[in-house]
């Protein structure tokens, strides 16, 4: 019976210890190989499975962007309504993230992910059968996709944190976060390619559900729940769980966590805007310069989605790798290396993204060169931000912290940025012509460069407090201001919990 089981023996499959020793395993054969209870080889396989699932998540998320011109034409919708496709997804994703963060800090994370990914696969498949006069149904199903992704994104990094420490953790998180740019790029590539081959954008949304079934099977038979905090050799008093209210109070006082979250919000705003609108902007620029004909009948030319996807894959790998290497090198000189690298990435990306938007009207080659440079610098912070969260927050609050970061960064970032860019574009358009379709979207996308500069400022502020907050997390001891720990006996159903946890 796990000490984390809040109700008793009837729900042991949800507890952290539900997987225990594998059938046929001899004492000391595998569980003693690592304090986490997971062997070295299985830990690597676990990271590989989590990477694969993260890859699928981002493939699905940006498949819609890869076929957006066809969707706009199919439903006859404006830029504002097109932006809603990303906004409704992110809104459901961020609203449910705290729920899964709360569950992830208290119950078996593997089973939570299994249920979430299964639901995600089914809803994604359902979204591909939306009829022509039911745009609302596509919005609904895309919103429900966020339910499955919330169950995974808040939990997976904490499993990696319980398998590795220090430099190895940074490397494995970098591997895990390679899936964001690579999966995003594959979403554009697969979406546009399948659309062209099948002659119907609906088929583009039917690729990831089948791959999702494979992910469920691998998660079920390969991944094993690690022991929380054991690999860090934390004292027992550091692993006592407190109520959700106490967790949130502690996180709100953690300046490095809050400031880095605001910095990451800027990253989410910029990437959310570019992810949905960049291929469409490049397509409209090609029409404006006369390189491509307007989309009047048949499928639209989605080759820009293919090219942008390839650029996103390459820049993502370069950005995440360079960010990790530069951070590791600077850590030898200063403990403030991580937030400084994140700040540099955002501040350097801003001018290149601005130049890419400006040069779109005159040079396609220059536009892609500046996009390449801007996205490379923008991708430098993905793994580093996750690492900052993990070492300034104690193990029993990490899922909650990840969920809170998701909510805040998406609420103020990519939940509204695609819709905002679309609405601004609609408001600037004086007439419905190909010239104004391009010009209005061009001006509205310039907002991304300004937000990137603001985000860089937040990461610079993080550098002022990172050393002290990290030391406090490593030497954490519950104080009188913390809520009373949740204590569950090893048997029976009687339990003593703080009132605040009952009210949640």
C-alpha positions as CSV (number, residue, x, y, z in Angstrom):
1,X,0.0,0.0,0.0
2,X,1.5,3.3,-1.0
3,X,1.8,6.2,1.4
4,X,0.4,8.3,-1.4
5,X,-2.9,6.5,-1.7
6,X,-5.6,8.7,-0.2
7,X,-8.4,6.2,0.0
8,X,-7.1,2.8,0.7
9,X,-6.4,-0.6,-0.9
10,X,-9.3,-0.4,-3.4
11,X,-7.4,2.1,-5.6
12,X,-3.8,0.8,-5.3
13,X,-3.3,1.0,-9.1
14,X,-3.2,4.8,-8.8
15,X,-0.5,5.0,-6.1
16,X,3.1,5.6,-6.8
17,X,4.1,2.1,-5.7
18,X,1.5,0.2,-7.7
19,X,4.1,-1.2,-10.1
20,X,6.5,-2.4,-7.4
21,X,8.7,-5.3,-8.5
22,X,8.0,-6.8,-11.8
23,X,6.8,-10.4,-12.0
24,X,9.7,-12.8,-11.7
25,X,12.2,-10.1,-10.6
26,X,14.7,-11.2,-8.0
27,X,15.4,-9.0,-5.0
28,X,18.3,-6.7,-5.8
29,X,18.2,-7.5,-9.5
30,X,16.8,-4.2,-10.9
31,X,15.4,-2.1,-8.2
32,X,18.8,-1.6,-6.5
33,X,20.4,-0.4,-9.7
34,X,19.2,3.1,-9.1
35,X,17.6,5.0,-6.2
36,X,14.7,5.8,-8.5
37,X,13.8,2.0,-8.7
38,X,14.3,2.1,-12.5
39,X,17.3,0.5,-14.2
40,X,19.6,2.5,-16.3
41,X,18.5,1.0,-19.6
42,X,14.8,1.3,-18.8
43,X,15.3,4.9,-17.8
44,X,16.7,5.6,-21.2
45,X,13.8,3.8,-22.9
46,X,11.4,5.8,-20.7
47,X,12.9,9.1,-22.0
48,X,12.7,7.7,-25.6
49,X,9.0,6.9,-25.1
50,X,8.3,10.3,-23.6
51,X,10.1,12.0,-26.4
52,X,8.0,10.0,-29.0
53,X,4.8,11.0,-27.3
54,X,5.9,14.7,-27.1
55,X,6.7,14.5,-30.7
56,X,3.2,13.3,-31.6
57,X,1.6,16.0,-29.4
58,X,3.3,18.8,-31.3
59,X,2.8,17.1,-34.7
60,X,-0.9,17.1,-34.1
61,X,-0.9,20.6,-32.7
62,X,0.6,22.1,-35.9
63,X,-0.9,19.9,-38.5
64,X,-3.8,22.4,-38.6
65,X,-1.5,25.3,-39.2
66,X,0.0,23.3,-42.1
67,X,-3.3,23.2,-43.9
68,X,-4.8,26.4,-42.6
69,X,-5.4,28.0,-46.1
70,X,-7.5,25.0,-47.1
71,X,-9.4,25.1,-43.8
72,X,-10.1,28.8,-44.3
73,X,-11.3,28.2,-47.8
74,X,-13.4,25.1,-46.8
75,X,-15.3,26.9,-44.1
76,X,-15.1,30.4,-45.5
77,X,-13.8,31.9,-42.3
78,X,-11.9,35.1,-41.4
79,X,-8.5,35.4,-39.9
80,X,-10.0,35.9,-36.5
81,X,-12.0,32.7,-36.6
82,X,-8.9,30.9,-37.9
83,X,-7.0,32.1,-34.9
84,X,-9.7,30.5,-32.7
85,X,-8.6,27.0,-33.7
86,X,-5.4,27.5,-31.8
87,X,-6.9,29.5,-29.0
88,X,-9.6,27.0,-28.0
89,X,-7.1,24.3,-27.9
90,X,-4.7,26.2,-25.7
91,X,-7.5,27.4,-23.4
92,X,-8.7,23.9,-22.6
93,X,-5.1,22.8,-22.3
94,X,-4.2,25.5,-19.7
95,X,-7.4,25.3,-17.7
96,X,-7.0,21.6,-17.1
97,X,-3.2,21.6,-16.5
98,X,-3.6,22.5,-12.8
99,X,-6.0,19.5,-12.3
100,X,-3.5,17.1,-13.8
101,X,-0.6,18.9,-12.0
102,X,-2.4,18.3,-8.7
103,X,-3.0,14.6,-9.6
104,X,0.5,14.2,-10.8
105,X,2.0,15.2,-7.5
106,X,-0.2,12.7,-5.6
107,X,-1.0,9.7,-7.8
108,X,0.6,7.3,-10.3
109,X,1.7,9.5,-13.2
110,X,1.9,6.6,-15.8
111,X,-1.8,5.8,-15.5
112,X,-2.8,9.4,-15.7
113,X,-0.8,9.8,-19.0
114,X,-2.3,6.5,-20.3
115,X,-5.9,7.8,-19.9
116,X,-5.0,11.2,-21.3
117,X,-3.2,10.0,-24.4
118,X,-6.0,7.5,-25.2
119,X,-8.6,10.3,-25.0
120,X,-6.4,12.6,-27.1
121,X,-6.1,10.1,-29.9
122,X,-9.8,9.4,-30.1
123,X,-10.8,13.1,-30.1
124,X,-8.1,14.0,-32.7
125,X,-9.6,11.3,-35.0
126,X,-13.1,12.6,-34.4
127,X,-11.9,16.1,-35.5
128,X,-11.1,14.8,-39.0
129,X,-14.7,14.0,-39.7
130,X,-16.1,17.6,-39.3
131,X,-18.7,18.4,-42.1
132,X,-18.5,21.6,-44.1
133,X,-21.3,23.5,-42.3
134,X,-20.0,22.7,-38.8
135,X,-17.0,24.8,-38.0
136,X,-18.2,24.8,-34.4
137,X,-17.6,21.0,-34.3
138,X,-14.0,21.5,-35.4
139,X,-13.5,24.1,-32.7
140,X,-15.1,21.8,-30.1
141,X,-12.9,18.8,-31.0
142,X,-9.7,20.8,-31.1
143,X,-10.6,22.2,-27.7
144,X,-11.0,18.6,-26.3
145,X,-7.6,17.7,-27.7
146,X,-6.2,20.0,-25.1
147,X,-7.5,17.7,-22.4
148,X,-5.3,14.9,-23.4
149,X,-2.2,17.1,-23.9
150,X,-2.6,18.7,-20.4
151,X,-2.5,15.2,-18.8
152,X,0.9,14.6,-20.4
153,X,2.8,17.9,-20.6
154,X,2.5,18.7,-16.9
155,X,3.7,15.2,-15.8
156,X,6.4,13.9,-18.2
157,X,9.2,16.3,-17.2
158,X,8.8,15.4,-13.6
159,X,9.3,11.7,-14.4
160,X,12.6,12.6,-16.1
161,X,13.5,14.7,-13.1
162,X,13.0,11.6,-10.9
163,X,15.3,9.5,-13.2
164,X,18.3,11.9,-13.5
165,X,20.1,14.7,-11.7
166,X,22.4,17.6,-12.6
167,X,24.1,17.4,-16.0
168,X,22.4,14.1,-17.0
169,X,19.0,15.7,-16.3
170,X,19.8,18.7,-18.4
171,X,20.8,16.4,-21.3
172,X,17.7,14.2,-21.0
173,X,15.4,17.2,-20.8
174,X,17.1,18.6,-23.9
175,X,16.4,15.3,-25.7
176,X,12.8,15.5,-24.5
177,X,12.3,19.1,-25.6
178,X,13.8,18.4,-29.1
179,X,10.3,17.0,-29.7
180,X,8.8,20.5,-29.6
181,X,10.5,22.1,-32.7
182,X,10.9,18.8,-34.5
183,X,7.3,17.7,-33.8
184,X,6.1,21.2,-34.8
185,X,8.0,21.0,-38.1
186,X,6.8,17.5,-38.8
187,X,3.2,18.7,-38.2
188,X,3.6,21.3,-41.1
189,X,5.4,18.7,-43.3
190,X,3.0,15.8,-42.7
191,X,-0.1,18.0,-42.8
192,X,0.8,19.7,-46.1
193,X,2.1,16.5,-47.7
194,X,-0.9,14.3,-46.8
195,X,-3.2,17.1,-47.9
196,X,-1.5,17.2,-51.3
197,X,-1.5,13.4,-51.7
198,X,-5.1,12.8,-50.6
199,X,-6.6,16.0,-52.0
200,X,-8.4,16.6,-48.7
201,X,-7.2,18.3,-45.6
202,X,-9.3,16.0,-43.4
203,X,-6.8,13.2,-44.0
204,X,-4.0,15.3,-42.5
205,X,-5.7,15.0,-39.1
206,X,-5.9,11.2,-39.3
207,X,-2.1,10.5,-39.1
208,X,-1.4,11.1,-35.4
209,X,-4.3,9.1,-33.9
210,X,-2.9,5.8,-35.3
211,X,0.6,6.7,-34.0
212,X,-1.0,7.6,-30.7
213,X,-2.2,4.0,-30.2
214,X,1.4,2.9,-30.5
215,X,2.4,5.5,-27.9
216,X,-0.2,4.0,-25.5
217,X,1.2,0.5,-25.9
218,X,4.8,1.7,-25.4
219,X,3.8,3.7,-22.3
220,X,2.0,0.7,-20.9
221,X,4.7,-1.9,-21.3
222,X,8.0,0.2,-21.2
223,X,7.6,3.1,-18.8
224,X,7.8,2.5,-15.1
225,X,6.9,5.0,-12.4
226,X,10.1,6.1,-10.6
227,X,10.3,6.9,-6.9
228,X,9.8,10.7,-6.3
229,X,12.9,12.5,-5.3
230,X,14.8,9.4,-4.5
231,X,17.5,10.0,-7.1
232,X,18.3,13.3,-5.4
233,X,18.8,11.7,-2.0
234,X,16.3,14.1,-0.5
235,X,15.7,13.9,3.3
236,X,12.3,12.4,4.2
237,X,11.0,15.7,5.6
238,X,11.5,17.3,2.1
239,X,9.1,14.7,0.5
240,X,6.1,15.3,2.7
241,X,3.2,16.6,0.6
242,X,1.4,19.8,1.6
243,X,-1.9,21.0,0.4
244,X,-2.5,22.7,-3.0
245,X,-3.0,26.1,-1.2
246,X,0.4,25.8,0.6
247,X,2.1,24.7,-2.7
248,X,0.7,27.7,-4.5
249,X,1.7,30.1,-1.7
250,X,5.3,28.8,-1.9
251,X,5.5,29.0,-5.7
252,X,4.2,32.6,-5.7
253,X,7.0,33.6,-3.4
254,X,9.6,31.9,-5.6
255,X,10.9,34.9,-7.6
256,X,13.0,32.9,-10.0
257,X,10.1,30.6,-10.8
258,X,7.7,33.5,-11.3
259,X,10.0,35.6,-13.4
260,X,11.1,32.8,-15.6
261,X,7.5,31.8,-16.1
262,X,6.7,35.4,-17.3
263,X,9.8,35.1,-19.6
264,X,8.5,31.8,-21.0
265,X,5.1,33.5,-21.5
266,X,6.7,35.7,-24.0
267,X,8.2,32.7,-25.8
268,X,4.7,31.1,-25.9
269,X,3.2,34.3,-27.3
270,X,5.8,34.5,-30.1
271,X,5.9,30.8,-31.0
272,X,2.1,30.5,-30.8
273,X,1.7,33.4,-33.3
274,X,4.3,32.2,-35.7
275,X,3.2,28.6,-35.5
276,X,-0.3,29.3,-36.8
277,X,0.3,32.4,-39.0
278,X,3.9,32.0,-40.5
279,X,3.0,29.6,-43.3
280,X,-0.1,31.6,-44.2
281,X,1.9,34.8,-44.1
282,X,4.6,33.3,-46.4
283,X,1.8,32.1,-48.8
284,X,0.2,35.5,-48.9
285,X,3.7,37.1,-49.5
286,X,4.2,34.8,-52.5
287,X,0.9,35.9,-53.9
288,X,1.8,39.6,-53.3
289,X,5.1,39.2,-55.1
290,X,3.6,37.3,-57.9
291,X,5.5,34.0,-57.2
292,X,2.3,32.1,-56.7
293,X,-1.3,32.3,-58.0
294,X,-4.2,33.0,-55.6
295,X,-6.1,30.0,-54.3
296,X,-9.4,30.2,-56.2
297,X,-10.3,26.5,-56.9
298,X,-8.9,23.2,-55.8
299,X,-6.4,22.7,-53.0
300,X,-4.2,25.7,-52.0
301,X,-0.5,25.6,-52.6
302,X,0.8,24.5,-49.1
303,X,4.5,24.3,-50.1
304,X,5.3,27.1,-47.7
305,X,4.1,24.9,-44.9
306,X,6.5,22.2,-46.0
307,X,9.5,24.6,-46.2
308,X,8.6,26.3,-42.9
309,X,8.3,22.8,-41.3
310,X,11.8,21.9,-42.5
311,X,13.2,25.1,-41.2
312,X,11.4,24.6,-37.8
313,X,12.9,21.1,-37.5
314,X,16.4,22.2,-38.2
315,X,16.4,25.4,-36.2
316,X,14.8,23.5,-33.2
317,X,17.6,21.0,-33.1
318,X,20.2,23.7,-33.5
319,X,18.6,26.0,-30.9
320,X,18.0,23.4,-28.2
321,X,21.5,21.9,-28.7
322,X,23.3,25.3,-28.7
323,X,21.3,26.5,-25.7
324,X,22.2,23.4,-23.7
325,X,25.9,23.6,-24.7
326,X,26.3,27.3,-24.0
327,X,24.5,27.0,-20.7
328,X,26.7,24.1,-19.6
329,X,29.8,26.0,-20.5
330,X,28.7,29.2,-18.7
331,X,27.7,27.3,-15.6
332,X,31.4,26.8,-14.9
333,X,31.7,30.6,-14.5
334,X,28.4,31.6,-13.0
335,X,25.3,30.0,-11.5
336,X,23.2,32.6,-13.4
337,X,24.1,31.0,-16.7
338,X,20.6,29.5,-17.4
339,X,18.5,32.7,-17.3
340,X,21.2,34.7,-19.0
341,X,21.2,32.2,-22.0
342,X,17.4,32.4,-22.1
343,X,17.5,36.2,-22.1
344,X,20.1,36.3,-24.9
345,X,18.1,33.9,-27.0
346,X,14.9,36.1,-26.9
347,X,16.8,39.4,-27.3
348,X,18.7,38.1,-30.3
349,X,15.6,36.5,-32.0
350,X,13.6,39.8,-31.9
351,X,15.5,41.7,-34.6
352,X,15.7,38.7,-36.9
353,X,12.0,38.0,-36.7
354,X,11.3,41.7,-37.5
355,X,13.6,41.6,-40.5
356,X,11.9,38.4,-41.7
357,X,8.5,40.1,-41.7
358,X,9.8,43.2,-43.4
359,X,11.7,41.4,-46.2
360,X,8.8,39.2,-47.1
361,X,7.6,41.7,-49.6
362,X,10.8,41.8,-51.5
363,X,13.0,38.7,-51.0
364,X,11.8,35.2,-50.2
365,X,15.4,34.0,-49.7
366,X,16.1,36.8,-47.2
367,X,12.9,36.1,-45.4
368,X,13.7,32.4,-44.8
369,X,17.3,33.3,-43.7
370,X,16.0,35.7,-41.1
371,X,13.3,33.2,-40.0
372,X,16.1,30.5,-39.7
373,X,18.2,32.8,-37.4
374,X,15.2,34.1,-35.4
375,X,13.8,30.6,-34.7
376,X,17.2,29.2,-33.8
377,X,17.7,31.8,-31.1
378,X,14.1,31.4,-29.9
379,X,14.5,27.7,-29.5
380,X,17.5,28.0,-27.2
381,X,15.5,28.3,-24.0
382,X,13.1,25.3,-24.2
383,X,15.1,22.8,-22.2
384,X,16.7,25.4,-20.0
385,X,13.4,26.9,-18.7
386,X,12.3,23.4,-17.7
387,X,15.6,22.8,-15.9
388,X,15.2,26.1,-14.0
389,X,11.8,25.0,-12.7
390,X,13.1,21.6,-11.6
391,X,16.0,22.9,-9.5
392,X,14.2,25.9,-7.9
393,X,11.2,23.8,-6.9
394,X,11.1,20.9,-4.4
395,X,10.1,17.5,-5.9
396,X,6.7,17.3,-4.3
397,X,5.6,20.6,-5.9
398,X,7.1,20.1,-9.4
399,X,3.9,18.9,-11.2
400,X,1.9,21.7,-9.6
401,X,4.6,24.2,-10.6
402,X,4.7,22.9,-14.2
403,X,0.9,23.1,-14.3
404,X,0.9,26.7,-13.0
405,X,3.6,27.6,-15.5
406,X,1.5,26.1,-18.3
407,X,-1.6,28.0,-17.2
408,X,0.1,31.4,-16.9
409,X,2.3,31.2,-19.9
410,X,-0.5,30.0,-22.2
411,X,-3.1,32.3,-20.7
412,X,-1.0,35.4,-21.4
413,X,0.8,33.8,-24.3
414,X,-0.3,31.5,-27.1
415,X,-3.9,31.1,-25.8
416,X,-4.7,34.5,-27.2
417,X,-1.9,35.5,-29.5
418,X,-3.1,33.6,-32.6
419,X,-6.6,35.1,-32.2
420,X,-5.1,38.5,-31.3
421,X,-2.9,38.5,-34.5
422,X,-6.0,37.5,-36.5
423,X,-8.2,40.2,-35.1
424,X,-5.6,42.9,-35.5
425,X,-5.1,41.7,-39.1
426,X,-8.9,41.9,-39.8
427,X,-9.1,45.4,-38.2
428,X,-6.2,46.8,-40.3
429,X,-7.6,45.4,-43.6
430,X,-9.3,48.3,-45.4
431,X,-10.6,46.1,-48.3
432,X,-10.8,42.4,-49.2
433,X,-7.9,42.2,-51.6
434,X,-4.7,40.1,-51.8
435,X,-2.7,43.3,-51.1
436,X,-4.5,44.0,-47.9
437,X,-4.6,40.4,-46.8
438,X,-0.8,40.5,-46.9
439,X,-0.2,44.0,-45.5
440,X,-2.6,43.6,-42.6
441,X,-1.1,40.3,-41.4
442,X,2.4,41.7,-41.9
443,X,1.9,44.6,-39.6
444,X,0.1,42.5,-36.9
445,X,2.9,40.0,-36.8
446,X,5.4,42.7,-35.9
447,X,4.0,42.6,-32.4
448,X,6.0,39.4,-31.9
449,X,9.4,41.2,-31.9
450,X,8.2,43.6,-29.2
451,X,7.0,40.8,-27.0
452,X,10.3,38.9,-27.4
453,X,12.2,41.9,-26.1
454,X,9.9,42.1,-23.0
455,X,10.5,38.4,-22.4
456,X,14.2,38.9,-22.5
457,X,13.9,41.5,-19.7
458,X,12.1,39.0,-17.5
459,X,14.9,36.4,-17.9
460,X,17.5,39.1,-17.0
461,X,15.5,39.8,-13.8
462,X,15.5,36.0,-13.1
463,X,19.2,36.0,-13.1
464,X,19.2,38.3,-10.1
465,X,17.5,35.8,-7.8
466,X,18.4,32.4,-9.3
467,X,21.2,31.5,-6.9
468,X,19.3,32.2,-3.7
469,X,16.2,30.4,-4.9
470,X,18.1,27.3,-6.0
471,X,19.9,27.1,-2.6
472,X,16.6,27.4,-0.8
473,X,15.1,24.6,-2.8
474,X,18.1,22.3,-2.2
475,X,18.1,23.0,1.5
476,X,14.3,23.2,1.9
477,X,12.8,22.5,5.3
478,X,9.1,22.9,6.1
479,X,8.5,26.0,8.2
480,X,5.7,27.0,10.4
481,X,4.1,29.0,7.6
482,X,3.7,25.8,5.5
483,X,0.4,23.9,5.7
484,X,0.4,20.8,7.8
485,X,1.7,17.8,5.8
486,X,-0.8,15.3,4.5
487,X,-0.3,12.1,6.5
488,X,-1.8,8.8,5.4
489,X,-1.4,5.6,7.5
490,X,0.0,2.5,6.0
491,X,-3.3,0.6,6.4
492,X,-6.9,1.5,7.1
493,X,-8.9,4.5,5.9
494,X,-8.5,6.9,8.8
495,X,-6.5,10.0,7.8
496,X,-5.7,13.4,9.0
497,X,-5.6,16.2,6.4
498,X,-5.5,20.0,6.6
499,X,-8.8,21.8,6.0
500,X,-7.4,23.6,3.0
501,X,-6.8,20.4,1.1
502,X,-10.4,19.3,1.6
503,X,-11.7,22.6,0.2
504,X,-9.8,22.2,-3.1
